Amino acid sequence: MYLFVIILLVLALGYGILMLWYTLGWKRLKSFSPAAASACHTPVTVIIPARNEAANLPALLEALKRQTYNPALLEVIVIDDFSTDDTAAVVNNFPAENIHLLELRQYLNEEERLNSFKKKAIEIAVSKATGHLIVTTDADCVMGPRWIETLVQFYEHHQPKFIAAPVSFYKEHNFFKRLQSLDFMTMQGITGAAAQLASGTMCNGANLAYEKKAFLEVGGFTGIDNIASGDDMLLMYKIYSAYPDKVSYLKCEDAVVRTLAVDTFRDFMNQRIRWSSKADKYEDKRLTWVLLLVYLFNAGLLALAVIAVFLPVWWPWFLIIMLFKITLELYFLLPVAKFFNKTELLLWFIPGQIFHIPYIVVAGWLGKFGSYQWKGRQVN
């Protein structure tokens, strides 16, 4: 038992160093301030894969219609992934000349044995895109009117090949959704910190931009198309491998995309299992080792809590390590929460630990050894 606690203390030390390192990275990450008016000239194509998103698409399409970017330089492609609802009709009936519909069924059969229809959808949309800069988002997202303008200003100023940009949850009306938002905000902070420190390639497909030329040069999703998830981070690493100095994180409030937390615990676990399922698929082994450290530390804490239930003498050790973890994470999260204007969510951070630690352990395990459902499809 003493050996177990010593190992857990070593893991806690490693975790503490990691969180302090990420805190330094986030604080060093410079905010980008877009000009009030800018004569941008880059043609842009926004790509939105959509499967049964008729309820969510109107808000997104309206947000895209309100963009301040020159509509002559902005194209929107919604690619319908075999929807069984009115997704196609919503897009076709929307009053905007630069918003177009592609249907995946025109290019392949749903019975084909693909593990990632989403990657195939994006690949087809990229091949049809007229824009020099490809921007991707999800159908359940919304954004402010200067989203595209800010992305393009950043692109034209810094000339990156790949831009990861911030994503935040909104409409967190209950405790469950607030916990999701806190967890997601932590991942976003780590994404920005890792980019600043050049210590890993993390991003979220709800808010990405990359050169069409760079996408084609690295072969798109070739080599990773058999992996169900990873249309964001696995692609990011491919471009990073070709252009290690040309991958950036855009820290700017005008660039934030907002998305919805899921409604049910089952959907939440399917989502997080899907995200964790690619953990051992990363070519970027820095990220693999970080995820392993985080997993082992949380698994050790959970095991210690279970042991302490039956052997109360170990409760002080559990409480000391928990206090250490909470202090470090709050220290990291405070500036991140300020950026996202979500400092009020930190009130839920400590009670959320009861939920957070077990989910990390279970989702990590099932991501490696289990299966999950996504958009009505069973994925192994």
C-alpha positions, 0 to 999 in steps of 0.5 A: 500500500505504501508503494502505491501511495509513493507511485501516486505521489510521483504521478501527482508531482508530474501532474503538478509540473505539467499544470504549471507548465500549461499555466505558463503557456497560457499566460505567454500566449498573446491575444490577437486584436483585429483591426477595426477595418481591414482590406482582407483579400483571402477567399474563404470556404466554410465547411460544415459536415451535418448529419440530422442537424435540421434543428441546429442549422438555422442558427448557424446559417443565420450567424454566417449570413451576418458575417462582416467579411466580404460575401464575394470572398466567402463561400459556405458548404454544408455537406449532408451526411446521409441525414434522415431529417430535413437538413438538406431542405433547411440549407436549400431554403435558406436565403443566402446565395453563398451558402451551398449544399453537397450531399454525401449520398451523391458520392458514396453509398452509406453501406460502404465500410467506412469508419469515418464518414465525417472525414470523407465528407470534409475531403469531398467538400475541400475538393469542391471548395473555391476558397484559399483558406478552409474553415471548419465548424459544426452544425450546432455552433454559432459565432459572432459577426467578426468570426471570419474577418478575425480569422482572415486578419490573423491568417494574413498577418501571421501566414500560418498553414493551420489555425486552431481557434477557441471554442466555448459552450453556451446555454449551460442551464443546469449543473450537468452542462456547467460541469461539461463547460468547465471540463471543455474550457480546461481542454481549450486552455491546454490547447492554447498553452500547448500551441504557445509552448510548441509542446503538443498539437491540440485543437477542436474541429468546431473552429479550425482554419487551414490552407487548402493547399496545405491540406492537399500537400499532406494528403488530406486524411490519407493514412488517418481515414480509417480512424473514426475520430480525429478529423481535427487533431490528427490532421493538425499533426500532419500539417505540423509535421510538414510545417512545424513553425506554421501552426498557431492558436488564435486567442481572440474573443471575436474568434470564439465559436460557441457550441452546445453541451449534450443533454444526457449522460449517455450522449456525454459518455459517447462523445468523450469516449469518441474523443479518447478513442484516438489517444493511442493513434496520435503520431504526436507522442508528446500528447500520448504521454501527457494523456497517459500521465493524466489518466494514471493520476486520476485512476490512482486518485479514484483507487485511493478514494475506494481504498480509503472507504474501507481503510479510513487511515488513508483519507488524509493522503487522499485529501492532501493529494486532492487539495494539491490537484484542485489548487493547481487546476484552479490556478490554471483555470482562472485566467482561462475562465477570464478569457472566456468570460466564465469565471462564475463557472469556477464555483462549480469546480470543486463539487464537479471533481466527484463527477470529473475523476470517474468519467476520466477513468471510465471514458479513457478505458472505454475509448481504448477497449470499448465502442461508442455511438455517434450520430446513430452509428455504432463505431468500434 
